[in-house]
Amino acid sequence: MSVNRIERVNSLLRRVIAEAMFQILRGEDVSPALVTVTGVSCGSDLRDATVGISVFGDAALKRRAMERLRRNAARFQAAINREVKMKYTPRLFFKLDRSIEKGDEVLAILDRLENKSSSKEG
C-alpha cells in the first residue's frame, strides 16, 4: 500500500475522531475541549491505529482523560465505521502525546533567556 494512501487515511481518521470527541465525551468528567487529537498512525494493513492525544491539564486529568478515551474506543470505532468506507475498521489504541507540553517548555525557556538578556542590556 502506498505511503500517500496511508497518510490520507491517517488524516481522515484524525478528523473523524476529533469530530466525534465532543459527542462521545459529552457527560464525562473530562471536558472534550481539553483533549486534542495530535495524530493517527495506522498500520500498513489498516487494522490497527494509534491515536496521539494531548490533554491540557495536570497529571490526574491526563490519566482520567486517557482512561475515558480507552473506555470509549468502541464508540470511536463505530463513528469511523459510519463515516468512512473501509474494508476493516481499525482497532484504536490511544497514546498520550507530550510533544505539545515539551514545545511549551522549550518556548518558556527561550522566553526566560530572552528576558534575562534584555534585562542585562538595559
C-alpha positions in Angstrom: 0.0 0.0 0.0 1.4 3.4 -0.9 2.6 5.7 1.8 0.5 8.5 0.4 -2.7 6.5 0.8 -1.9 5.6 4.5 -1.2 9.3 5.1 -4.6 10.2 3.7 -6.3 7.5 5.8 -4.5 8.8 8.9 -5.6 12.3 8.2 -9.2 11.2 7.6 -9.3 9.1 10.8 -7.8 12.1 12.8 -10.6 14.3 11.6 -13.4 11.8 12.3 -12.1 11.0 15.8 -11.7 14.7 16.6 -15.2 15.5 15.4 -16.6 12.6 17.4 -14.8 13.6 20.5 -17.4 16.2 21.6 -20.3 13.8 21.1 -18.7 10.8 22.8 -17.1 12.6 25.8 -20.3 14.6 26.5 -21.4 13.9 30.1 -18.0 12.6 31.1 -15.9 14.3 33.9 -13.3 15.3 31.3 -14.2 18.2 29.0 -13.6 17.4 25.3 -12.3 21.0 24.9 -9.2 20.0 26.9 -8.4 17.0 24.6 -6.7 17.3 21.2 -6.1 14.6 18.7 -2.5 15.2 17.6 -2.2 12.5 15.0 -3.2 9.0 13.9 -0.8 6.3 12.7 -2.3 3.3 11.0 -0.5 0.0 10.5 0.2 -1.0 6.9 -2.8 -3.4 6.9 -5.1 -0.6 8.3 -6.4 -3.0 11.0 -4.8 -1.1 14.0 -4.4 2.6 14.6 -2.5 4.5 17.3 -4.2 7.8 18.2 -2.0 10.5 19.6 -3.8 12.5 22.3 -2.7 15.7 24.1 -4.6 16.8 27.2 -4.4 20.2 28.7 -4.2 19.9 32.5 -2.5 18.2 35.4 -1.4 14.6 35.6 -4.6 13.4 37.2 -6.7 14.9 34.5 -4.5 13.3 31.8 -4.9 9.9 33.4 -8.7 10.3 33.6 -8.9 11.5 30.0 -6.9 8.6 28.7 -9.0 6.2 30.7 -12.2 7.7 29.3 -10.9 7.5 25.7 -9.8 3.9 26.1 -13.1 3.0 27.7 -15.0 4.6 24.7 -12.7 3.2 22.0 -15.6 1.1 20.6 -17.7 4.2 20.2 -15.0 6.0 18.3 -14.6 2.9 16.1 -18.4 3.0 15.5 -18.1 6.6 14.4 -15.3 5.7 12.0 -17.4 2.9 10.6 -20.3 5.3 10.0 -18.2 8.0 8.4 -15.5 6.1 6.4 -15.9 3.3 3.9 -13.1 0.9 4.8 -12.7 -2.9 4.4 -11.8 -3.1 8.1 -12.5 -0.6 10.9 -9.2 -0.2 12.7 -8.8 -1.0 16.4 -7.9 2.2 18.2 -5.1 2.5 20.7 -4.9 5.9 22.5 -1.4 7.1 23.5 -0.6 10.3 25.4 1.4 12.7 23.2 3.6 15.0 25.3 5.1 16.9 22.3 3.0 20.0 22.8 4.0 20.1 26.5 7.6 19.8 25.6 7.3 22.5 23.0 5.7 24.8 25.6 8.6 24.1 28.0 11.2 25.0 25.3 9.3 28.2 24.5 9.2 29.1 28.2 13.0 28.5 28.5 13.6 30.7 25.4 11.4 33.4 26.9 13.3 33.4 30.2 16.6 33.5 28.3 15.4 36.4 26.2 14.1 38.3 29.3 17.5 37.7 31.0 19.5 39.0 28.1 17.3 42.1 27.6 17.5 43.0 31.3 21.3 42.8 31.2 21.3 45.1 28.2 19.0 47.7 29.8 
